[in-house]
Amino acid sequence: METLRQLFALDDQALFERAREAGAKRPKAYWSPVVLNGACKTDPPCRHCKWESFKSGRPAFDGRRPIDQVLQCAETMRKAGATHLLVASGWMGHEIPDYFCDYIRAIKSRFDMEVYGLFGAVSEASLRRLRDAGMDGYQCGLESPDEEIYRWFRPGGDSLEDRMQTLKAAKRAGLKIWSGLLLGFGLSDEAVIRGLAFLKEIEADWVAIQPFVPFPHTQLQAEDPTNPYRWARIMAIARLWAGEQTSLVATENSGAYLNFMDWTGANAFFIFPQETGRS
């Protein structure tokens, strides 16, 4: 099998052609978010957090959603074509609130769709409670596999090691796992290689390479976005490295990133209908 460094050395034509061929073999999937709680205990808040941007213009975003609103949001996503739901909250600490399980049960009882949680680094006991409530999988991004960069844009809250341990705990609990990394802030190819090697080690079911996109009203609003060409190359490398049973998720599918989408080998995409539960 090729090493990651051999994949990085491929020329554009070989890399992108092979990634497209590999991606075409995987079934298409469409993800949509359902927010349970827009609040977050990370203190200080992440310097790049788009949720902080949402709160600046939509004060109602910050707080727990009533269950009927959560179910209506899930219905909106289903009608828009979502095949999978990503049920999300700001970080509430390592032990999840009990009502998260209530919401998972309510969603699973009404919709015949896979449901993944997105709550940051949590304990194995919390993951098992979520699993027993019907949750199919767990999403916990590495954010940055470079510890220094991680703490630069995430000065508070859970750590990189916390997130790695959460993914291992989710695997032990029998949950499907989704992870990836944020490409930006000078992240080196060597750091990307470390991150991709870890994702292969834990046999991630879904992998995403997220480009940094600045949002207004955040501390990093003036930071340059990730170069879409570099993003496409690393997505294609991830497609070839992850293996035939892993799905590659495109978290950004508009603007300059859409121009490069066909090169990446992605087979999973986000749907953001107008009613996304942001407000």
N, C-alpha and C positions, 0 to 999 in steps of 0.2 A: 504493500500500500504506500502511496506517496506520502511524504511528510508535508507538514504545513509549509515549511520553507520551500519545498519544490512547487507547491501550489502558488505561493507568492511569486515565484520566478516565472510562471507561465506568461506568455505574451497575451495581449488582449483577445485576439481572435480565438486562440485555443481555449482560454479560460472561459470566455462568455459563451462560446458554442457548446462546450461541455456542460456548463451550468444550465443553459436552456434545455438541453436534452435531459438532464437529470431532473429538473423541475417539472418537465412535462409528464414524467412518470408518476408524480404524486397527485392525489386528488385535490381539487380546489377546496378551500375553506374560507369562510368569511366571518370575521369577528366583529362584535360590537360591545362597547362598554356599558355597564349598568352601575351607577354610583350608589353606594349605600350611605356613605358619610363623607362629606367634603372636608371635614375637619382633619387635623393632623397634629400629633404630639411631638413631631420632630422640632427641636428647639436648640439652636436657631433654625429657621426653615432653610430648605435647600435653595441655593443661590439661583438655580435655573428653573424652579418649579412652575410649570404652566398652570397648575391648580391655583397657585398664589395669584397668577395673572387673571384667571377666571374670577376669583373672589373680588378683585379690585373693581370689576364692572358688574358683577352679579352677586351681591351680598348673600342672597339665599343659597348660593352654592355651598357655603360654609356651614355644615351641620348635617345631622342625621335626616334621611329621607323617610317619610311615612311608607309603610309597606305597600299601600295601594299605588303610590307614585312609583315605587320600584317595579311593581308588576306591570304598570302601564308603560314604563320605559322599556321593559323587556319585550312587551308586545309590539311596541313601535319598531324595535330592532328586528324582531322576527319578520314583521311585514316588509321591512326594507331588504330582507334577503339574508340576514345573519344566520349562519349555521352553528355558531358557537357564541356563548356569552362570557364576557370577562367581568366578573362582579368585583367591584373595586371600592377601596376606602383609603383615606389617608392612614398613616401609621398610627395605630392605637396602642402600641407596646407589644411585648412578646406574647401576652395572653389576650386572645380576642374576646370582645364582648359577646355575651350569650345570644344577643339578637342577630348576630351574623348567621348563626346556625338556623335561626327561625326563618330568615330571609332565603337562605339556600333551600330549605325544605319547601317553602312556598313556591319558589321559582321552579324547582324540579317537579313539583306536583302538577304544575300547570303547563309546562313546556317540555317537549321531547327534544331537548338540546343538551349538549355537553356544557357544563358550567365550571369555570375555573375561578379561583379566588385570586385576588391581588391586594394583599394587605401588608406587604413588606416582610421583614424577618420576624417570624413567630415561632413559638415553641412547638415541639413535636406533639405535645398533648393537644395544643390548639388545632394542629393539622389533623389529628385523628378525630377530634370532635367535628370538624368540618367534613371530613370524609364520611363519618357516620350520618351526617345530615344529608348526604347525597352529593357532595361536591366531587367532581370527576378528576380535577387536576389543580395544580397550583402554579401561578406565575410569580417568579421572583427574579428580577434581573440582577446581574452582577453590577450594574451601573458601569463602573470603570474597574477593570482588573488591575489598574495601577493605583496602589493604595494612596499615594500622594495626591494624585488627581482626584480620586474619590473624595478625600477629605477636604479638598479645595472647594468643590462645588456642593458637598454634603457635609457641612461642618458639625451637624448634630444628628441625633437619631441612631439608627442601626448601622453597624459596620459592614465592611466587605466580608469579613470572616463570618459575621452573623448570617449574611445572605447565603454564603456557601454552605454553612451548616443547615440552614433551613431547607435548601434544595436536597441535601442528602437525607434529611429527616422526612421530607415529602416522598422521596423514593422508597424509604423504608416503610412508610405508611401505605404503600401501594397506590399512591396517586401518580397520575401522569404529570410531567413537569415541563414547564416552559421557562426558558431563561435566555439571556443574551447580554449584550453590552451596548453602552452608549459610545458612539464614535465621535470624538471631538476633544477640544482642549489640549491638543498636542499629543494625544494618545499614540504611542509608537507602534510599529508593526510587531515588535517583540512582545509588547503588552497584549496586543490582539492575539498573538499566538498563544500566550499563556491562558487567556480567557477561552479561546476556542478549544484548547487541549482539555481544560476542565469540563467544558460542556460535553465533550466526547466521552470523557471519563465517567460522568454521571448519566450518560445515555439520555440526554434531553430529548423529549418527544417533539418539542417545538423550539426553534432557535430564531432569535430576532437580532439583527444589527441595526440599532436605532441611530439615525443621524441626529446630531444636535441641531435644533431649530430654536432660535431665540423667540421669547414671548415678551410683550410689553409688561411693564410694572414688575419686572424681576431684576435682580442685581446684575444679571448677565444679558440684559436686553441689547447691549451694544456689541456683544460677542459675535464674530462671524459664524455663520452656519457651516455645517460640515460640507466639504466639497462633494458634490453628487457623484463625480467620477470615482473618487476613492471609495465612497460608500458602495457603489455598484461592484467594484472589484472585490471588496471584502465580503459583501453579500455572496458573490459568486464563489469565492473561496470557501465560505461557510457552507454553501450548498454542496460542494464536492467533498468537503471534509466530514460533514455531519453523518452521512450515510443514507442509504435508500429509504430507511424507515422514518427518518426525521423530516418534519415539515419546516420550511423556511418562511418566516412571517415578515412581510413588508409593513412596517408601522407607519411609513410616510408614503403616500401614493398620489401626491399632487405636486404641482409646480415643477421645479427642476428635477426632482427625484422621479417623477413620472416619466420624464424623458429617457431615463436610463433603466426603467423597470424591466423591460424585456430582456435585458442582459443578466439579470440577477439570478434567475432560476427560482424566484419566489413562487410559492403555490398557495400561500395564505395571505389574506389582505384584510384591512380594517374597513368597516362601513361606518360612516358618521352621518346618520340622518339628521335633519334639522333639530329634532327633539332628541338630544343625547343625554338628558338628565343633568346637563351642566347648570341649568338655572334653578 
